[in-house]
Amino acid sequence: MALVPRTDDSLLGRWWWTVDRWTLGAVSTLIGVGYVMMLAASPSVAVRLGSFRDLFIVKQVLFLAISAGVVVGVSLLTPRNIKRLAIAGCILALMLTAATLVIGVDIKGARRWIALPGLAVQPSEFLKPCFAVVTAWLITEGRRSPRFPGMPLALVILAIIVLLLKSQPDVGMLAVITAVFLFQLYVGGLNLLAVAVGLGMMGGAGVMAYILFDHVRQRVHAFLHPNNHDAYQVTTALQAFGNGGLFGRGPGEGRIKDILPDAHADFVYAVAGEEYGMLVCATILGVFAFVVLRGLLRLVKEQDLFVVLSCTGLLAGFGLQAFVNMATTLALIPAKGMTLPFISYGGSSAVAVALGMGMLLALTRNRNHGDAP
């Protein structure tokens, strides 16, 4: 790809010289880390579950290959087509998320997945990138045409999402989507007082979740009093970081993955800490921070409000998901089942994050080269 000449006027040539190659490289790095961590973390989990040793590796290799294709394929689209894709994706994700309440698979007391041959799909994962772009479009159109009810429509869609995710329940996903929405409103010009009110309402909703949902209450108690409640996975994850130290025990030398139930999924960061050490964990954290900060800095000179709000939402969702996973693993916040983008096992999460990153790359391409708007 580095040999593509600047005079190449093909679709691929124009894409290569207009896409943000630094962000593309960072995303590719995370996908590569995902391959490595599946090799490290998943075999022992598969054997413990009675499956063949390489089951999760084979599946995740396929998921990550699809994700890489989604990142590149979506990043080829124009902003207009990104908008259309997001609208269609949001409608489909809403319909499928509603369907989980009827035909969904009940796992650990929650109905978030639809069973397909060989895998389970979590439709709500795709709401994060699609709703962020749809929100940006509605707010932008409302600004351009005062008669267009952009903000009311965005609030109606958010209310539907709140109702669906509360019914599953998926409090963590609901909190992330709501936080992203508020962040977009603030960037779009909402005053700080209104943002503070919104955050206060989120806090109130958190209190209600604590009162209404047993699993939320148990996780908060386990976070505040780990010695008196079942906090096995978190305390075991912390032990993994202690075992790894600065440089780690070495590839394949980790022991915690043999006893940690979600070593390949929500707690894969702990496996990285034990086998590769704090320096590699800090590097992974740095790659996530690089993607978010570079994306936000590129928006400083952007004049298109739709692009600014869309990318803000996509970056906020990406960053919050990574933060929640790593903070949970490090016992900085109450436990929440949320994957580490591209690194944890999970097809729905990997493809949904890839969709968001592809949209980001498409919207931040240099459009001064004759590309369609």
matplotlib code that plots the C-alpha trace (Angstrom):
import matplotlib.pyplot as plt

x = [0.0, 2.9, 3.8, 0.5, 1.5, -0.3, -1.3, -3.3, -6.9, -8.5, -11.0, -8.3, -5.7, -7.9, -8.8, -5.2, -4.1, -7.2, -7.8, -6.2, -3.4, -2.3, -5.7, -6.0, -2.6, -3.7, -6.9, -4.9, -2.6, -5.6, -6.8, -3.4, -3.3, -6.7, -5.2, -2.4, -4.6, -7.0, -4.0, -3.0, -6.3, -8.9, -7.5, -7.7, -11.3, -12.4, -10.9, -12.6, -15.9, -15.5, -15.0, -12.1, -9.0, -9.0, -12.7, -12.6, -9.4, -11.0, -14.1, -12.3, -9.9, -13.0, -14.6, -11.4, -11.0, -14.5, -13.9, -10.8, -12.8, -15.7, -13.2, -11.8, -15.0, -17.0, -14.1, -14.5, -18.0, -18.9, -20.4, -23.8, -23.6, -22.4, -25.5, -27.7, -25.9, -26.3, -30.1, -30.6, -28.4, -30.1, -33.6, -32.4, -30.6, -33.7, -35.9, -33.5, -32.9, -36.7, -36.8, -34.4, -37.2, -39.3, -36.9, -33.6, -31.4, -31.3, -27.7, -26.9, -30.4, -30.3, -31.9, -29.4, -28.6, -30.3, -29.1, -27.8, -26.1, -22.7, -22.9, -25.1, -25.6, -26.0, -27.9, -27.6, -23.8, -24.7, -26.9, -23.8, -22.2, -25.4, -27.3, -24.3, -24.4, -28.2, -28.2, -25.6, -27.7, -30.9, -29.3, -27.6, -30.8, -32.7, -30.1, -30.4, -34.2, -36.0, -39.1, -37.4, -37.9, -34.4, -33.9, -37.4, -36.8, -33.4, -35.0, -37.7, -35.2, -33.2, -36.3, -37.0, -33.4, -33.7, -36.9, -35.4, -32.1, -33.9, -36.1, -33.2, -31.6, -28.3, -27.5, -23.9, -24.8, -27.6, -25.2, -22.6, -25.2, -26.7, -23.3, -22.4, -25.7, -25.1, -21.5, -22.8, -25.4, -22.7, -20.4, -23.4, -23.9, -25.9, -25.0, -23.3, -26.3, -28.4, -25.5, -25.3, -29.0, -28.5, -25.7, -27.8, -30.6, -28.1, -27.0, -30.6, -31.1, -28.1, -29.7, -32.9, -30.9, -29.3, -32.8, -34.5, -31.9, -30.4, -27.3, -26.5, -26.9, -24.6, -21.9, -21.9, -21.7, -18.9, -17.0, -17.4, -16.9, -14.9, -14.1, -17.7, -19.2, -18.5, -15.8, -13.8, -13.1, -12.0, -9.8, -8.3, -7.7, -5.8, -3.7, -2.8, -1.5, 0.6, 2.0, 2.9, 4.8, 6.5, 7.6, 5.2, 5.8, 6.2, 3.9, 2.0, 3.3, 0.2, -1.7, -4.7, -6.3, -6.7, -9.1, -10.6, -14.0, -14.0, -10.3, -10.9, -13.7, -14.3, -11.0, -8.6, -6.7, -5.7, -4.3, -2.2, -1.1, 0.2, 1.9, 3.2, 3.4, 2.5, 4.5, 2.4, -0.8, 0.2, 1.0, -2.5, -4.0, -1.9, -3.2, -6.8, -6.0, -4.2, -7.2, -9.6, -7.3, -6.1, -9.7, -10.9, -7.9, -8.7, -12.2, -10.8, -10.7, -13.7, -16.5, -19.2, -21.4, -22.6, -19.0, -18.1, -21.0, -20.8, -17.1, -17.5, -20.1, -18.1, -14.9, -16.8, -18.4, -15.1, -13.2, -15.9, -16.1, -12.4, -12.3, -15.2, -13.5, -10.0, -11.4, -13.5, -10.5, -8.4, -11.3, -11.6, -15.4, -18.1, -17.9, -19.6, -19.6, -18.2, -15.7, -12.3, -12.6, -11.0, -9.2, -11.9, -13.6, -17.0, -18.2, -20.9, -18.6, -15.7, -17.9, -19.8, -16.6, -15.2, -18.4, -17.8, -14.1, -14.9, -17.5, -14.9, -12.3, -14.8, -16.0, -12.4, -11.0, -9.5, -12.4, -10.3, -9.5, -12.7, -14.5, -18.2, -19.7]
y = [0.0, 2.4, 2.1, 3.5, 6.6, 9.9, 10.0, 6.8, 7.9, 4.5, 4.1, 2.4, 5.0, 7.9, 6.1, 5.5, 9.2, 10.7, 8.3, 9.0, 6.4, 7.0, 6.1, 3.2, 2.0, 2.3, 0.3, -2.3, -2.6, -3.2, -5.9, -7.5, -7.4, -9.1, -12.0, -12.4, -12.2, -14.8, -17.2, -16.5, -16.4, -18.6, -22.2, -22.8, -21.3, -23.6, -26.7, -25.7, -25.5, -28.9, -27.5, -28.2, -26.2, -23.8, -23.1, -19.4, -18.8, -20.0, -18.0, -14.8, -15.0, -15.0, -12.2, -10.0, -10.7, -9.6, -6.6, -5.6, -5.8, -3.7, -1.0, -0.7, -1.2, 1.4, 3.9, 3.9, 5.4, 9.1, 11.0, 10.9, 7.1, 6.9, 8.8, 6.3, 3.3, 4.7, 5.3, 1.8, 0.3, 2.1, 1.0, -2.6, -2.6, -1.2, -3.9, -6.7, -5.3, -5.4, -8.9, -10.1, -9.5, -12.1, -14.6, -13.6, -16.1, -15.7, -15.6, -14.7, -13.3, -10.9, -11.2, -9.4, -12.0, -13.6, -17.2, -18.1, -21.3, -21.3, -17.9, -15.4, -11.8, -8.8, -6.2, -3.5, -3.3, -1.8, 0.9, 2.7, 3.7, 4.0, 6.1, 8.4, 9.2, 9.4, 11.8, 14.0, 14.0, 14.9, 17.8, 19.1, 19.0, 20.7, 23.5, 23.9, 23.8, 25.1, 23.3, 19.9, 18.3, 17.0, 17.2, 15.8, 12.9, 12.2, 12.3, 9.9, 7.4, 7.7, 7.0, 3.9, 2.7, 3.4, 1.3, -1.6, -1.7, -1.3, -4.3, -6.6, -5.3, -3.8, -0.9, -0.5, -0.2, 2.2, 4.4, 4.5, 5.4, 8.1, 9.6, 9.7, 11.5, 14.1, 14.6, 15.2, 17.7, 19.6, 19.8, 20.8, 23.9, 22.8, 24.9, 23.5, 23.9, 21.6, 19.1, 19.2, 18.5, 15.6, 14.2, 14.5, 12.6, 9.9, 9.8, 9.4, 6.6, 4.9, 5.1, 3.6, 0.8, 0.1, -0.2, -2.1, -4.6, -7.2, -7.7, -4.0, -3.9, -7.0, -5.5, -2.2, -4.1, -6.3, -3.2, -1.4, -4.5, -7.1, -9.2, -9.7, -10.4, -12.4, -10.4, -13.4, -12.3, -8.8, -9.9, -12.7, -10.1, -7.9, -10.9, -11.3, -7.8, -8.4, -11.6, -9.8, -6.9, -4.6, -6.9, -9.9, -13.6, -14.2, -15.4, -18.5, -18.4, -16.9, -19.0, -16.8, -17.5, -21.2, -20.2, -16.9, -17.6, -14.6, -14.5, -14.4, -11.8, -9.1, -9.8, -10.3, -7.1, -9.0, -11.8, -9.2, -7.8, -11.2, -12.4, -9.2, -6.8, -3.3, -1.8, -3.6, -2.8, 0.9, 0.7, -0.8, 2.0, 4.5, 3.2, 3.7, 7.2, 7.9, 7.0, 9.2, 12.2, 12.2, 12.0, 14.9, 17.1, 16.5, 17.9, 21.3, 22.7, 20.8, 23.1, 20.5, 20.1, 16.7, 15.4, 17.0, 15.5, 12.1, 11.7, 13.1, 10.4, 7.6, 8.5, 9.0, 5.6, 3.9, 5.5, 4.9, 1.2, 0.8, 2.8, 0.8, -2.5, -1.6, 0.3, -2.8, -5.1, -2.8, -2.6, 1.2, 1.0, -1.7, -4.7, -4.3, -6.9, -4.8, -5.9, -4.3, -3.2, -5.6, -7.4, -9.2, -12.2, -11.4, -11.2, -8.6, -6.3, -6.6, -6.0, -3.1, -1.4, -1.9, -0.3, 2.7, 3.0, 2.7, 5.5, 7.6, 7.0, 7.8, 11.0, 12.3, 11.6, 14.5, 15.6, 18.1, 15.5, 15.5, 13.0, 13.1, 14.7]
z = [0.0, 0.7, -3.0, -4.2, -6.2, -5.5, -9.1, -8.7, -9.4, -8.7, -5.8, -3.7, -4.6, -3.6, -0.4, 0.6, 0.1, 1.8, 4.8, 8.2, 8.0, 11.6, 12.9, 10.5, 11.7, 15.4, 14.7, 12.8, 15.8, 18.1, 15.8, 15.8, 19.6, 19.6, 17.6, 20.0, 23.1, 21.8, 21.4, 24.9, 26.8, 25.0, 24.8, 28.6, 28.7, 25.8, 27.5, 30.8, 29.1, 27.5, 23.9, 21.6, 22.5, 19.5, 19.3, 20.4, 18.4, 15.2, 15.8, 16.8, 13.8, 11.6, 13.5, 13.4, 9.7, 9.1, 11.3, 9.3, 6.1, 7.6, 8.7, 5.2, 3.3, 5.3, 5.2, 1.4, 1.7, 1.3, 4.2, 2.5, 2.3, 5.9, 6.9, 5.0, 6.4, 9.9, 9.5, 8.1, 10.8, 13.6, 12.4, 12.0, 15.4, 17.1, 15.6, 16.5, 20.0, 20.5, 19.2, 21.9, 24.4, 22.6, 21.0, 22.8, 24.6, 28.4, 29.6, 33.2, 33.7, 30.7, 27.2, 25.0, 22.4, 19.4, 18.8, 15.3, 14.2, 15.9, 17.5, 19.3, 18.1, 20.4, 18.3, 20.9, 20.1, 16.7, 18.3, 19.6, 16.3, 14.3, 16.9, 17.3, 13.5, 13.4, 16.3, 14.5, 11.4, 13.3, 15.2, 12.1, 10.0, 12.9, 12.8, 9.0, 8.9, 12.1, 11.0, 11.0, 14.5, 14.8, 18.5, 19.4, 17.0, 18.6, 22.1, 20.9, 19.6, 22.8, 24.9, 22.8, 23.4, 27.1, 27.3, 25.3, 27.2, 30.6, 29.7, 28.8, 31.2, 30.0, 32.3, 31.2, 27.5, 28.4, 30.4, 27.6, 24.9, 27.1, 28.0, 24.3, 23.5, 26.2, 25.0, 21.4, 22.7, 24.6, 21.6, 19.5, 21.7, 24.7, 27.7, 30.7, 33.0, 30.7, 30.6, 34.4, 34.5, 32.1, 34.2, 37.3, 35.7, 34.8, 38.4, 39.5, 36.9, 38.4, 41.9, 40.4, 38.7, 42.1, 43.7, 40.9, 39.7, 42.0, 39.8, 39.8, 43.6, 44.0, 41.8, 43.7, 47.0, 45.7, 44.5, 47.9, 50.1, 48.0, 51.0, 52.0, 48.6, 45.5, 43.7, 42.5, 38.9, 39.9, 42.7, 40.5, 37.8, 40.2, 41.2, 37.5, 37.3, 40.4, 39.0, 35.7, 37.3, 34.9, 32.1, 32.5, 33.0, 29.3, 26.5, 27.5, 31.0, 32.7, 35.2, 36.1, 32.7, 33.8, 36.6, 35.4, 33.8, 31.4, 30.7, 27.0, 27.1, 29.8, 31.6, 28.8, 29.9, 33.1, 30.9, 29.1, 32.4, 33.7, 30.5, 29.0, 32.0, 32.8, 30.0, 27.3, 29.2, 29.2, 25.5, 24.8, 26.8, 24.9, 21.5, 22.6, 23.9, 20.6, 18.5, 20.6, 21.0, 17.4, 16.2, 18.4, 17.4, 13.7, 14.4, 15.6, 12.0, 10.7, 9.5, 8.9, 12.0, 10.9, 10.7, 14.0, 16.0, 14.3, 15.0, 18.5, 19.3, 17.6, 19.5, 22.8, 22.5, 21.5, 24.4, 27.0, 26.1, 26.5, 29.7, 31.3, 30.5, 31.7, 34.8, 35.7, 35.4, 37.6, 40.2, 39.7, 39.0, 39.8, 37.5, 34.2, 31.4, 28.5, 26.0, 25.3, 21.6, 19.1, 21.9, 23.9, 22.4, 20.8, 17.2, 17.7, 19.6, 17.2, 14.1, 15.7, 16.8, 13.3, 11.9, 14.1, 13.2, 9.5, 9.8, 11.6, 8.9, 6.2, 7.8, 8.5, 5.1, 3.3, 1.0, -1.0, -3.6, -5.6, -3.5, -3.3, -0.2]

ax = plt.figure().add_subplot(projection="3d")
ax.plot(x, y, z, "-o")
ax.set_aspect("equal")
plt.show()
